[in-house]
Amino acid sequence: MPHATADRLRPVYFHTGLQSFVEASGGIFIAGFLVSRGMSYPAALASFAVILLSRFALRGAVLPLAKAAGLRSVVLTGIAIRTISFLILPHVDGIGPLLAVFLLVSGFGSVLYWTGYHAFVSSLGDSSQGGRQVSIQQATAAIVGVVAPIVGGLLLARAGAAIGFGVIAGIQALAAVPLLTAPNPSVPARATLDHKAMHFARTLYLNEGFHAGCSVVLWNLALFASLGEHFDSFGGAIAVAGLAAAAGSVLVGKLIDGGRPQHSLALAYGAAALALVLKGAAYGSPWLAVGATALGALVTPMAATAMLTPLYGMARRSPCVLRFNMATEGGWDLGCSAACLLAAGVLQAGGTFRLPILAGLAAVLTMALMLSRWYGRSQTVQA
């Protein structure tokens, strides 16, 4: 069975590499690009929050499509719509109708893609090697993240937005190709979910969304500001940080599958807290900012592996993987949008990025405690 699972997941790994290139060469530049078009930092953050809130509002549209055409079709449709969103983005010139169109199209494409993707991967995976499988995806994303930000930054700085985001749109479309040969899991017509598991997963996603908002979205914009709003410098800093990321995800995956999940939690979330503290202290200092970004890049796949392993396992054990993800992933959107809106309010009131970034420490502590209890119960049951 492990070989059969590996065969099913191989197209997913290839897709992950291409999709990660899109996120690291295009997705991370969206907020900075809006700033470069004359929007204030609070307005750029509020715009990003609108994308997330539109995802939350539109998530109900995923189920009818999945029931009619299967999970792979949901992912492929999300990819197509996201491709269109990258083609719209270069034409956005401040607050106006085109910005509204971009936010809506981007939100709809993202909710189809990410909700479908997590359900799709959960359906194909194997709980006995869940840590390893998640860590391979995270390591793939980290390795790609060394090159992709440099490419994206240079494209936007030298070739301009139309060519830069046009190339990224092409790679986004290409990311669909590996999945054309993958299985297409079906969705049951009806299913009753475990409300206790849903509550746990939704709360975990909420806190991870808030943490990601503080440590990734806010920090990337703060780093962009610290580096003089230069796309090529920003891309280079993210690329240097990517060198630290791949090893962390593989290490945590091995610890989880090897029966030492508590070690992985201490490592991942201890480092996550330290990264937030350093980012709060480093804001405004370019060299310290690059160092803090490197630690943050190491932490991201480690924490994601520790968190997604139980979440994917819960989804696989639920009567319907897609419905489970639909019911829980909205927590991430709410948490991340809350972090963005908090920062927008602080900046609008004359504050800096420092306090909103440090606010993520509360989410890190909450996730560490929740996952420690979950892994502790899992080890007791296995014993």
C-alpha positions in Angstrom: 0.0 0.0 0.0 2.8 2.6 0.7 3.9 2.2 -3.0 0.4 2.6 -4.2 0.0 5.8 -2.1 3.3 7.1 -3.4 2.1 6.6 -7.0 -1.1 8.4 -6.3 0.7 11.3 -4.7 3.5 11.7 -7.3 1.4 14.0 -9.5 0.6 16.0 -6.4 4.3 16.5 -5.6 5.0 17.8 -9.2 2.0 20.1 -8.9 3.1 21.3 -5.5 6.5 22.4 -7.0 4.8 24.5 -9.8 2.1 25.9 -7.5 4.8 26.9 -4.9 6.6 28.7 -7.7 3.5 30.7 -8.4 3.0 31.6 -4.7 6.7 32.5 -4.2 7.1 34.4 -7.5 3.7 36.1 -7.6 1.5 35.6 -4.6 3.9 37.1 -2.1 4.2 40.3 -4.2 0.5 41.1 -4.4 0.3 43.4 -1.3 3.6 45.2 -2.3 2.3 45.6 -5.9 -0.8 47.3 -4.6 1.3 49.7 -2.6 3.4 50.4 -5.7 0.2 51.4 -7.4 -0.4 54.2 -4.9 -2.4 52.4 -2.2 -1.5 53.0 1.4 -0.3 50.1 3.5 -3.6 50.0 5.5 -5.5 49.9 2.2 -3.3 47.1 0.8 -3.8 45.0 3.9 -7.6 45.7 3.9 -7.7 44.6 0.3 -5.9 41.3 1.1 -8.4 40.8 3.9 -11.3 41.3 1.4 -9.8 38.4 -0.7 -9.8 36.2 2.4 -13.3 37.2 3.5 -14.7 36.6 0.0 -13.2 33.1 0.2 -15.1 32.6 3.4 -18.3 33.8 1.9 -17.9 31.8 -1.4 -16.8 28.5 0.2 -20.4 27.0 -0.2 -20.0 27.0 -3.9 -17.3 24.2 -3.7 -19.6 21.4 -2.7 -22.0 21.4 -5.7 -19.1 21.4 -8.2 -17.3 18.6 -6.3 -20.4 16.4 -6.1 -20.9 16.9 -9.9 -17.4 16.6 -11.1 -15.0 15.3 -8.4 -12.3 16.8 -6.2 -9.7 17.0 -8.9 -12.1 19.1 -11.1 -12.5 21.6 -8.2 -8.8 22.0 -8.0 -8.4 22.4 -11.8 -11.2 25.0 -11.9 -9.6 26.9 -9.1 -6.3 26.9 -11.0 -8.0 28.3 -14.1 -9.7 31.1 -12.2 -6.5 32.0 -10.3 -4.7 32.2 -13.7 -7.3 34.8 -14.8 -6.8 36.8 -11.5 -3.0 37.2 -12.2 -3.9 38.5 -15.7 -6.2 41.1 -14.2 -3.8 42.3 -11.5 -1.4 44.4 -13.7 -4.3 46.6 -14.7 -5.3 47.5 -11.2 -4.4 51.1 -10.6 -5.5 52.0 -7.1 -8.9 51.7 -5.5 -11.6 51.3 -8.2 -13.7 48.8 -10.2 -10.8 46.8 -11.4 -9.5 46.3 -7.9 -13.0 45.0 -6.9 -13.0 42.6 -9.8 -9.5 41.3 -9.0 -10.4 40.8 -5.3 -13.6 38.8 -6.2 -11.9 36.7 -8.9 -8.9 36.0 -6.7 -11.0 35.1 -3.7 -13.2 32.7 -5.7 -10.3 31.0 -7.4 -8.4 30.7 -4.1 -11.4 29.1 -2.3 -11.9 26.6 -5.0 -8.3 25.8 -5.2 -7.3 25.6 -1.6 -10.4 23.9 -0.3 -10.3 21.4 -3.1 -6.6 20.9 -2.8 -6.6 20.0 0.9 -9.5 17.6 0.5 -7.9 16.1 -2.6 -4.5 15.5 -0.9 -6.2 14.2 2.2 -8.2 11.7 0.1 -5.1 10.4 -1.6 -2.8 10.2 1.4 -1.9 7.6 4.0 -2.3 8.3 7.7 0.6 5.9 8.7 3.0 8.2 6.7 1.2 11.4 7.1 4.1 13.4 8.5 6.4 12.3 5.7 3.9 13.0 3.0 3.1 16.5 4.3 6.8 17.2 4.8 7.7 16.3 1.2 5.1 18.8 0.0 6.5 21.5 2.4 10.1 20.7 1.5 9.2 20.9 -2.2 7.7 24.3 -1.6 10.7 25.4 0.4 13.2 24.4 -2.3 11.2 26.1 -5.0 11.1 29.2 -2.7 14.8 29.7 -3.1 14.6 30.5 -6.8 11.0 31.7 -7.3 11.2 35.0 -5.4 14.3 36.1 -7.3 12.5 35.4 -10.6 9.4 37.2 -9.5 11.2 40.2 -8.1 13.4 40.6 -11.2 10.4 40.2 -13.5 8.4 42.9 -11.8 11.4 45.2 -11.3 12.8 44.9 -14.8 10.1 43.6 -17.2 7.1 45.3 -15.6 3.9 44.2 -14.1 2.2 43.1 -17.4 5.0 40.7 -18.4 5.8 39.7 -14.8 2.3 38.7 -13.8 1.7 37.3 -17.3 4.6 34.8 -16.9 3.3 33.9 -13.4 -0.2 33.3 -14.9 1.3 31.0 -17.5 3.1 29.0 -14.7 -0.2 28.9 -12.8 -1.9 27.4 -15.8 1.0 24.9 -16.2 0.5 23.7 -12.6 -2.7 22.0 -13.8 -0.9 19.6 -16.1 0.5 17.1 -13.5 -3.0 16.7 -12.0 -4.5 15.6 -15.3 -3.3 12.1 -14.7 -4.2 12.0 -11.0 -7.2 10.2 -9.5 -10.5 12.2 -9.2 -11.9 11.3 -5.8 -15.7 11.5 -5.6 -17.8 13.2 -2.9 -20.7 11.4 -1.2 -24.2 12.8 -1.6 -24.7 13.1 2.1 -22.5 12.8 5.2 -22.7 13.6 9.0 -19.6 15.1 10.5 -18.1 14.8 13.9 -18.8 18.2 15.5 -16.0 17.8 18.2 -13.4 17.1 15.5 -14.7 20.0 13.4 -14.5 22.4 16.4 -10.9 21.4 17.1 -9.9 21.7 13.5 -11.7 25.0 13.0 -10.1 26.5 16.1 -6.6 25.3 15.0 -7.1 26.8 11.5 -8.3 30.1 13.0 -5.1 30.4 15.1 -2.9 29.3 12.2 -4.5 31.9 10.0 -3.9 34.6 12.6 -0.3 33.4 13.0 0.2 33.3 9.2 -1.2 36.8 8.9 1.2 38.2 11.5 4.3 36.2 10.5 3.9 36.0 6.7 1.5 38.6 5.3 2.3 41.5 7.6 6.0 40.6 7.8 6.3 40.4 4.0 4.8 43.9 3.7 7.0 45.2 6.5 10.1 43.6 4.8 9.1 45.2 1.5 9.0 48.6 3.3 12.3 47.9 5.1 14.0 47.2 1.8 12.9 50.5 0.2 9.9 49.0 -1.7 12.2 47.4 -4.3 10.7 44.2 -5.7 14.1 42.7 -6.7 15.6 43.3 -3.2 12.5 41.9 -1.6 12.6 38.8 -3.8 16.3 38.3 -3.0 15.7 38.5 0.7 12.9 35.9 0.5 15.1 33.7 -1.7 18.0 33.8 0.8 15.6 32.8 3.6 14.3 29.9 1.5 17.7 28.1 1.9 16.8 27.5 5.6 13.3 26.1 5.0 13.6 22.7 3.3 15.5 20.9 6.1 13.1 21.9 8.8 10.0 20.4 7.1 11.7 17.0 6.5 13.0 16.9 10.1 9.6 17.5 11.6 8.0 14.9 9.3 10.4 12.3 10.4 9.9 13.1 14.1 6.1 12.8 13.7 6.2 9.5 11.9 9.0 8.2 14.1 6.8 8.5 17.2 8.3 11.8 18.6 5.6 14.4 17.7 6.1 16.2 21.0 9.7 16.9 20.0 8.5 18.3 16.7 6.0 20.6 18.4 8.6 22.0 20.8 11.0 22.6 17.9 8.4 24.0 15.5 6.5 26.3 17.8 9.4 27.3 19.9 11.1 28.5 16.7 7.9 30.1 15.6 7.7 32.2 18.7 11.3 33.2 18.4 10.8 34.2 14.8 8.0 36.5 15.7 10.0 38.2 18.4 12.9 38.7 16.1 10.6 40.1 13.4 9.0 42.5 15.8 12.5 43.7 16.8 14.0 43.7 13.3 11.3 45.8 11.6 13.0 48.8 10.0 16.5 47.4 10.0 17.3 45.8 6.6 20.0 43.4 7.8 18.2 42.2 10.9 15.0 41.9 8.8 16.7 39.5 6.3 18.0 37.4 9.3 14.5 37.3 10.9 13.1 36.3 7.5 15.5 33.4 7.2 14.4 32.0 10.6 10.7 32.6 9.6 11.3 30.6 6.4 12.7 27.7 8.5 9.8 27.8 10.8 7.0 27.9 8.2 7.3 24.4 6.8 8.1 22.9 10.2 4.9 24.4 11.8 2.8 23.5 8.7 4.0 19.9 8.8 3.2 19.6 12.6 -0.3 21.1 12.1 -1.4 19.6 8.7 -0.5 16.1 9.7 -3.3 15.8 12.3 -5.7 17.9 10.2 -5.2 15.7 7.1 -5.6 12.6 9.4 -8.9 14.0 10.8 -10.2 14.7 7.3 -9.4 11.2 6.1 -11.3 9.7 9.0 -14.3 11.9 8.5 -17.3 10.6 6.4 -16.6 13.3 3.8 -13.1 14.8 3.4 -14.4 17.8 1.4 -17.2 18.7 3.8 -14.8 18.5 6.7 -12.4 20.9 5.0 -15.2 23.2 4.0 -16.4 23.3 7.6 -13.0 24.0 9.1 -10.8 25.9 6.6 -12.9 29.0 6.9 -11.3 29.5 10.3 -8.0 30.2 8.5 -9.6 32.9 6.4 -11.1 34.6 9.4 -7.9 34.4 11.4 -5.6 35.8 8.7 -8.1 38.5 7.7 -8.4 39.5 11.4 -4.6 39.9 11.5 -4.6 42.0 8.4 -7.4 44.3 9.6 -5.8 44.6 13.0 -2.6 45.8 11.4 -4.5 48.1 9.0 -6.1 49.7 12.0 -2.9 50.1 13.9 -1.1 51.6 10.9 -4.0 53.9 10.1 -3.8 55.2 13.7 -0.1 56.0 13.3 1.4 52.8 14.7 4.0 50.5 13.2 4.0 46.8 12.1 5.7 45.8 15.4 2.7 45.3 17.6 0.5 43.4 15.1 3.4 41.1 14.3 4.0 40.3 18.0 0.3 39.7 18.4 0.8 36.4 16.6 2.5 35.0 19.7 -0.9 34.4 21.3 -1.9 32.2 18.3 1.5 30.3 18.5 0.9 29.4 22.2 -2.7 28.3 21.5 -1.7 26.0 18.6 1.2 24.5 20.6 -1.1 23.7 23.5 -3.8 22.3 21.3 -1.5 20.1 19.2 0.4 18.9 22.3 -2.9 17.6 23.8 -3.9 16.0 20.4 -0.5 14.2 19.9 -0.5 13.2 23.5 -3.9 11.5 23.2 -2.9 9.8 19.9 0.2 8.3 21.5 -1.9 7.1 24.5 -4.4 5.4 22.1 -1.6 3.7 20.1 0.0 2.5 23.3 
